[in-house]
């Protein structure tokens, strides 16, 4: 398991969303888009880190 900051998580999701919007109908592009969608769903389902530094 890896812990990433909430900011890094949001940046990764933005990059994956850009991959999902790739044009192209070839098998390689379709697989990249599919894998990006799967990773976005997984990251969205994971618990975010709470900021306990008060």
N, C-alpha and C positions, 0 to 999 in steps of 0.2 A: 504494500500500500504506500502511496505517496501523498504527502500533504502539500498542496499548493495554495497560494493566497487567493482570496476572492478576486482580486484584480487580475491575476494571472489566469484564473479560470474564465473570467469574462473575455479576456483577450484570445484565449484558445477557442472559445465558442465562436467569436467573431471570425477567426481564421477558418474554422471548419465550415461556417455558414458561407463564406466566400467560395470554398471548395464545392459546396453543394450547388452553387450557381454556375458552375463551369458549363460552357456550351460543349456540345459534342455528343455523338451517338455511338462511338466506338466502345468496345467492351472495357477497355482500361479506364476510360472516363466514367462510364456507368458504375464500375466498381469503386472508384474513388469517391463518387458522389454518395453511393450507398453506405460506404464505411464512414464517411463524414457524418451522415445522418444518424448512424448507430452511435457514434461517439458523442454527438450532441445530446441525444436522449440519455445516455449513461451519465454524462456530466450534470445534466439538469436534475437527474434523480438522486445524485449524491448530496450528502449533507454539507452545508457551507460552514466555514469556520466562524465561530462566534468571537467577537472582539471583547475580551475580558480584561483589557488593560484600562482600568479606571483610576 
